[in-house]
């Protein structure tokens, strides 16, 4: 975890924990302990507590009867409801981004893809999750559509915590960067349709790896 600098510590803690949710740093039903987070982020307990309260109010975290604050449980039913929305929005963002990438930005995306390849080959789950998010949002930001980007951000906050299970799937572990390379190649040849298709395929492949790890419903 990155240490948090001074200035608006509560806001910075809030955004740092949100980033952690998107990256899969916090697992579903994992308690978020204020003292532990404060130590990891290098700040006092008060801004962490305030950040957690904001995230609870936004329903990104939930409070159990014993007062523990946890990441909400993700079920297969809810995940299946979110996947077609992700595929539509993130595929659209990839398509919109293709013609907006400069040659320099494509070179930077290529370097990032190579870094993803390195951590994937080492089966470094934490490193992969961080760079995976960076890859995706590098593409989504180039769509230059703030409303679309916000919708995608919100979706990742809901599904991100389950990403930590990706490397539990043997097939995914050995093919974690395949679709990223395909997306990069599509962007390099300015093929918007292919970029969108490979982005949707990437989401589908990850979903197939993750679904068996989830309960069918809250009562399952």
FISERO-319568 format. One record per atom (N, C-alpha, C, O): residue in three letters; y, x, z. Coordinates in steps of 0.05 Angstrom, whole numbers, plus 5000, padded with zeros to 4 digits. Each point is the difference from the previous one (the first is absolute). Layout:
<recs>
ALAYXZ;...
</recs>
This chain:
<recs>
UNK497650175000;UNK502449835000;UNK502550185000;UNK500150215013;UNK502049704972;UNK502450154999;UNK501749955026;UNK500049775010;UNK501250445000;UNK501949975022;UNK502549854991;UNK500850044977;UNK500349805040;UNK502349844993;UNK502550135009;UNK500250095023;UNK501749944959;UNK502650125006;UNK501749815017;UNK499349775005;UNK503150335003;UNK501849835015;UNK501449804982;UNK499550004976;UNK502149835035;UNK501549794986;UNK498249754995;UNK497950024987;UNK502949765024;UNK498749744997;UNK497050035004;UNK498449944983;UNK500850165040;UNK497250065006;UNK498349754997;UNK497750014991;UNK503349765018;UNK498549754998;UNK499449934971;UNK497849934993;UNK504350104990;UNK499649944971;UNK498050204988;UNK498349934984;UNK502050335023;UNK498250204989;UNK497249965009;UNK498150034984;UNK501549895041;UNK497349955010;UNK498949764985;UNK497650004993;UNK504049805003;UNK499249764986;UNK499050074972;UNK497849914992;UNK503750244993;UNK499250074973;UNK497650195000;UNK498449994982;UNK501550195037;UNK497750185001;UNK497449855005;UNK497950064988;UNK502249745030;UNK497649855006;UNK499349824976;UNK497649964993;UNK504449934993;UNK499549854976;UNK498750174979;UNK498149914987;UNK502950345010;UNK498750184981;UNK497150055007;UNK498250004983;UNK501350035043;UNK497350045010;UNK498249764994;UNK497650044994;UNK503549725007;UNK498449764993;UNK499250004971;UNK497849944993;UNK504150144990;UNK499550004971;UNK498050224993;UNK498449974981;UNK501650255033;UNK498350234993;UNK497249975012;UNK498250154994;UNK501449655023;UNK497449975013;UNK499750175025;UNK497850065008;UNK504550025003;UNK499950175024;UNK499049855024;UNK498750115018;UNK501849634983;UNK499249835022;UNK497949794990;UNK500549864980;UNK497350135033;UNK497849834991;UNK500349715011;UNK501349975021;UNK497649834965;UNK500049735011;UNK498849995028;UNK497950115005;UNK503449745012;UNK499349965028;UNK500250265017;UNK499050005023;UNK502250204966;UNK500550255016;UNK502449965017;UNK502249934990;UNK497650115037;UNK502449985017;UNK502050224993;UNK499350234997;UNK503349695002;UNK502150204997;UNK501250055028;UNK501449835011;UNK498050405000;UNK500750075027;UNK502750144999;UNK500450204987;UNK501549695028;UNK502850104999;UNK500150305008;UNK501450154986;UNK497349935035;UNK500150285008;UNK498950184979;UNK501150224995;UNK496749704993;UNK498850174979;UNK501850034976;UNK500450214990;UNK500749565001;UNK501950014977;UNK502450175007;UNK500950154983;UNK500249825041;UNK502450155007;UNK499450304999;UNK501650164991;UNK496049925019;UNK499350284999;UNK499650104972;UNK500850224993;UNK497849624990;UNK499550084973;UNK502650024983;UNK500250184984;UNK501749645021;UNK502450014984;UNK502250175013;UNK502150044988;UNK497450055037;UNK501950185012;UNK502549875011;UNK502250125000;UNK497649635008;UNK502349855011;UNK499249865026;UNK497650015008;UNK504349865005;UNK499449865025;UNK498749734994;UNK499749914977;UNK499449965045;UNK498549754997;UNK501849774991;UNK499149824987;UNK503550185021;UNK501749774995;UNK500349934970;UNK499649774993;UNK501150424990;UNK500149934971;UNK497449914988;UNK499949844982;UNK497950275028;UNK497349924991;UNK499649715008;UNK499149844983;UNK501550095042;UNK499749735009;UNK501649804983;UNK499149794993;UNK503450295002;UNK501849834984;UNK498949964971;UNK500149784989;UNK498850445000;UNK498949994973;UNK497649814999;UNK499749844982;UNK498650185038;UNK497649835001;UNK500849715003;UNK498749834988;UNK503350125028;UNK500949725003;UNK501049884973;UNK499549774994;UNK501950404991;UNK500949914973;UNK497649944982;UNK500049804986;UNK498050375015;UNK497749974983;UNK498349755008;UNK498849874984;UNK501150085042;UNK498749765010;UNK501549754990;UNK498849814991;UNK503950205011;UNK501649774990;UNK499649954971;UNK500249774990;UNK499250444994;UNK499649984972;UNK497049934993;UNK499349984977;UNK499149995044;UNK497249944998;UNK498450214986;UNK497849954988;UNK503250305013;UNK498550234989;UNK498250115022;UNK498050144994;UNK502649805031;UNK498350075023;UNK499749745016;UNK501649814997;UNK496450195020;UNK499549765017;UNK499550085028;UNK499050225006;UNK501649605013;UNK499650065028;UNK497549845010;UNK499949764996;UNK498250385016;UNK497649885010;UNK500549885028;UNK502150065013;UNK496149774997;UNK500449885027;UNK500350215022;UNK501349955020;UNK497550294976;UNK500250215020;UNK502650164997;UNK500450215013;UNK501449704969;UNK502650124995;UNK499850254982;UNK502150124994;UNK495649954997;UNK499850224981;UNK501249924973;UNK499849774991;UNK501550424996;UNK501249964973;UNK498150134980;UNK499450235002;UNK499749614979;UNK498050104981;UNK500849924971;UNK501649834996;UNK497150314985;UNK500249934972;UNK498349754996;UNK497749995009;UNK503349804978;UNK498449764996;UNK497450064985;UNK499850184984;UNK498149665022;UNK497550024987;UNK500349914971;UNK501449804994;UNK497350344988;UNK499949934972;UNK497249894994;UNK498050135005;UNK501949634983;UNK497449884993;UNK499650014970;UNK501950044985;UNK495649935007;UNK499449994971;UNK501549774986;UNK501150034978;UNK499149745036;UNK501349774988;UNK503050074995;UNK501049944978;UNK500350175041;UNK502950064997;UNK500450224980;UNK501849994983;UNK496450215017;UNK500350234982;UNK499649904971;UNK501550094982;UNK496649735014;UNK499649894973;UNK502449844990;UNK500649994976;UNK500849885043;UNK502449854992;UNK502350194992;UNK501649934983;UNK498550305030;UNK502150194994;UNK499650174975;UNK501950084987;UNK495649975006;UNK499450184978;UNK501149914973;UNK501250174986;UNK498549585005;UNK501149934974;UNK503150015000;UNK501250054979;UNK500049915044;UNK502950035002;UNK500850294996;UNK501950064986;UNK496750115028;UNK500550294997;UNK499650094971;UNK501750144989;UNK496149774999;UNK499450094973;UNK502249914981;UNK500850154982;UNK500149605021;UNK502149904982;UNK502750155004;UNK501250094980;UNK499649945045;UNK502650135005;UNK500050304995;UNK501950114988;UNK496050025021;UNK499950294997;UNK499450084971;UNK501050214990;UNK497449634996;UNK499650054972;UNK502649964984;UNK500650164982;UNK500949635025;UNK502649964987;UNK501950235005;UNK501450094982;UNK498750015043;UNK501750225006;UNK499350254984;UNK501850144990;UNK495649915007;UNK499250234984;UNK500849974971;UNK501050194988;UNK498849575001;UNK500849954973;UNK503050054996;UNK500950124981;UNK500649775038;UNK503050034998;UNK500950295003;UNK502050084989;UNK496450075026;UNK500850285006;UNK499750194977;UNK501450204998;UNK496749754984;UNK499250194980;UNK502450114984;UNK500350244998;UNK501349594991;UNK502250094983;UNK502350115015;UNK501850124988;UNK498249855039;UNK502250105016;UNK499550285011;UNK501950135010;UNK495749974988;UNK499450275009;UNK501250204981;UNK499749984976;UNK501750225036;UNK501050224984;UNK497750204997;UNK498049995014;UNK502350204968;UNK497950214997;UNK499750165025;UNK497850085008;UNK504549985005;UNK499950155026;UNK498549845021;UNK498450115015;UNK502049634986;UNK498749835020;UNK497049984994;UNK498449995018;UNK500950014957;UNK497149994992;UNK498750265009;UNK497850005010;UNK503650224987;UNK498950265009;UNK499650005030;UNK498050115010;UNK503949775005;UNK499849985029;UNK497649825008;UNK498650065019;UNK501149724966;UNK497749825005;UNK497450154995;UNK498049955014;UNK501950214965;UNK497650164994;UNK499450195023;UNK497650035007;UNK504450105004;UNK499650185023;UNK498949855024;UNK498250095014;UNK502949674990;UNK499149835022;UNK497149924996;UNK498449995019;UNK500949944957;UNK497249924993;UNK498150235006;UNK497849965010;UNK503150284984;UNK498350245006;UNK499750045030;UNK497850085009;UNK504249865006;UNK499850025029;UNK498149795011;UNK498550065019;UNK501649704970;UNK498149795008;UNK497250104994;UNK498149965016;UNK501550164961;UNK497450104992;UNK498950215021;UNK497649995006;UNK504250185003;UNK499150215019;UNK499049875026;UNK497950085010;UNK503649735001;UNK499249895026;UNK497649824996;UNK498349985018;UNK501449894959;UNK497749834994;UNK497550174999;UNK497949925010;UNK502350314977;UNK497650184998;UNK499250105028;UNK497650055004;UNK504349985014;UNK499350095027;UNK499149775017;UNK499250045024;UNK500949724965;UNK499449765016;UNK501749985024;UNK499249915022;UNK503450164974;UNK502049995021;UNK501249735000;UNK501949944985;UNK497049885031;UNK500949725000;UNK502949975007;UNK501549864986;UNK499450265035;UNK502849975009;UNK501950114979;UNK502149884993;UNK497350364996;UNK501750114979;UNK500049834975;UNK502149964987;UNK495649935006;UNK499849824977;UNK501749755003;UNK501549924982;UNK498449965042;UNK501449755004;UNK503050044998;UNK501549834989;UNK499550405021;UNK502950064998;UNK500850044971;UNK502049894992;UNK496550274994;UNK500750064972;UNK499549764981;UNK501449964980;UNK496649885027;UNK499449764984;UNK502449815001;UNK500949904980;UNK500250065044;UNK502449835003;UNK502450124984;UNK501449864987;UNK498950415015;UNK502250134986;UNK499749964970;UNK502049954986;UNK495550085004;UNK499649964971;UNK500749724991;UNK501649964982;UNK497449845033;UNK500549734992;UNK502949935000;UNK501149884982;UNK500350195040;UNK502849925002;UNK501850174983;UNK502349914994;UNK496850334998;UNK501650154980;UNK500049844974;UNK502149984986;UNK495749905007;UNK499849834976;UNK501649745003;UNK501649934983;UNK498049945040;UNK501349745004;UNK503150025001;UNK501449834990;UNK499650395022;UNK502950035001;UNK501250044973;UNK502349924995;UNK496250204986;UNK501150044973;UNK500349754985;UNK501249994979;UNK497649795030;UNK500449744987;UNK502949915002;UNK500949824985;UNK500650295035;UNK502849945004;UNK500449705004;UNK501849884989;UNK496550005028;UNK500149725006;UNK499849965030;UNK497849985010;UNK504450025005;UNK499950005029;UNK498549765011;UNK498650035021;UNK501749744967;UNK498649765010;UNK497050034998;UNK498549945018;UNK500650174959;UNK497150044996;UNK499050215019;UNK497849975012;UNK503850244992;UNK499250225019;UNK499749895028;UNK498250085015;UNK503649744994;UNK499949895026;UNK497449835004;UNK498750025021;UNK500649834959;UNK497649845001;UNK497550185003;UNK498249945015;UNK501850274970;UNK497750195001;UNK499950145027;UNK497950035012;UNK504450054998;UNK500250115027;UNK498749825021;UNK498550095017;UNK502349664982;UNK499049805019;UNK496949974998;UNK498749985021;UNK500350034955;UNK497149984996;UNK498550245012;UNK498049975013;UNK503150264983;UNK498850255010;UNK500050005031;UNK498250125012;UNK503849765000;UNK500149995029;UNK497649835010;UNK499150055023;UNK500149764962;UNK497849835008;UNK497250134995;UNK498249975016;UNK501650164961;UNK497350114993;UNK499750295007;UNK497750105002;UNK504550055002;UNK499850285006;UNK498150085022;UNK498650204997;UNK501449665026;UNK498350085022;UNK497050014993;UNK498550145014;UNK500649724966;UNK497150014993;UNK499450244982;UNK497750064996;UNK504450074992;UNK499550224982;UNK498550235013;UNK498750164986;UNK501549865040;UNK498650225014;UNK497050004996;UNK498750205004;UNK500249574987;UNK497149994995;UNK499250084972;UNK497649994994;UNK504250094989;UNK499450064972;UNK497850224998;UNK498249974983;UNK502150235032;UNK498250234998;UNK497349955013;UNK498250185001;UNK501449585011;UNK497449925010;UNK498149924977;UNK497649995003;UNK503649964973;UNK498549934977;UNK499450254983;UNK501950134991;UNK495649935005;UNK499250254987;UNK501050014971;UNK500950214991;UNK499049564995;UNK500950004972;UNK503050054999;UNK500950174984;UNK500649705032;UNK502950035000;UNK500750295007;UNK501850124988;UNK496849995032;UNK500650275009;UNK500050204977;UNK501550205000;UNK496749764981;UNK499750194978;UNK501649924975;UNK500050154980;UNK501349635021;UNK501649904977;UNK502849915008;UNK501249844987;UNK499850265036;UNK502449905012;UNK502550044983;UNK501949855002;UNK498050344980;UNK502450064984;UNK499849934971;UNK501850054984;UNK495949835008;UNK499549944972;UNK502249834987;UNK501150064979;UNK499549715034;UNK502049824988;UNK502850115002;UNK501749944983;UNK498950235036;UNK502650135001;UNK500450184975;UNK502150004988;UNK495850145005;UNK500150174976;UNK500449824975;UNK501550084982;UNK497149705018;UNK500349824977;UNK502849884998;UNK501249974978;UNK500049965045;UNK502749895001;UNK502050214990;UNK501749944984;UNK497950315026;UNK501850224991;UNK499850044970;UNK502050024986;UNK495549985003;UNK499750044971;UNK501349774984;UNK501250054979;UNK498649715031;UNK501349774987;UNK503050035000;UNK501449944980;UNK499750155042;UNK502950045002;UNK500950234981;UNK502049984987;UNK496450235012;UNK500650234982;UNK500249914971;UNK501650104985;UNK496749725007;UNK500049914972;UNK501749744996;UNK500049884979;UNK501450045043;UNK501849774999;UNK498649744993;UNK501049844984;UNK496650135027;UNK498449764995;UNK500149825025;UNK498550025018;UNK503549794981;UNK500549835024;UNK497649825006;UNK499349965023;UNK499549934956;UNK497749825004;UNK497750145014;UNK498849895018;UNK500650354973;UNK497850165012;UNK500750075029;UNK498349995018;UNK504250084987;UNK500850085028;UNK499649765019;UNK498950045022;UNK501849724969;UNK499649775016;UNK497149945004;UNK499149925022;UNK499350114957;UNK497149955001;UNK498750195020;UNK498449915017;UNK502350354982;UNK498750195017;UNK500949965029;UNK498550065019;UNK504049854985;UNK500949955027;UNK498449775012;UNK499250015023;UNK500449784962;UNK498449775009;UNK497250085006;UNK498749915019;UNK500250274964;UNK497350105003;UNK499850165026;UNK498049995014;UNK504050174992;UNK500050175024;UNK499949825025;UNK498550055019;UNK503049734980;UNK500049815023;UNK497349875003;UNK499049965022;UNK499849974955;UNK497449865001;UNK497850195011;UNK498349915015;UNK501750344976;UNK498050195009;UNK500250045030;UNK498050015015;UNK504550024995;UNK500450045029;UNK499149755015;UNK498850025022;UNK501749754967;UNK499249755014;UNK497049985002;UNK499049915021;UNK499650174959;UNK497049995001;UNK498950195021;UNK498049945013;UNK503450284992;UNK499250195021;UNK500649895028;UNK498550065018;UNK503649794984;UNK501049925027;UNK498849735009;UNK499649975024;UNK499949854958;UNK499149735008;UNK497550005019;UNK500049855019;UNK498050314975;UNK497649995018;UNK500650095029;UNK498449955018;UNK503950184987;UNK500750095026;UNK501349795017;UNK500550045024;UNK500249734964;UNK501549795014;UNK498349775008;UNK498049944986;UNK502749925036;UNK498649755006;UNK500849784979;UNK502250024988;UNK496049795008;UNK500649794980;UNK502549845008;UNK501749954984;UNK498449975042;UNK502249845010;UNK500650105028;UNK498650175011;UNK503549725001;UNK500750085028;UNK497749945019;UNK499750135021;UNK498849664973;UNK497849935019;UNK497450144994;UNK498149965015;UNK501850204964;UNK497550134993;UNK499450245017;UNK498050134997;
</recs>
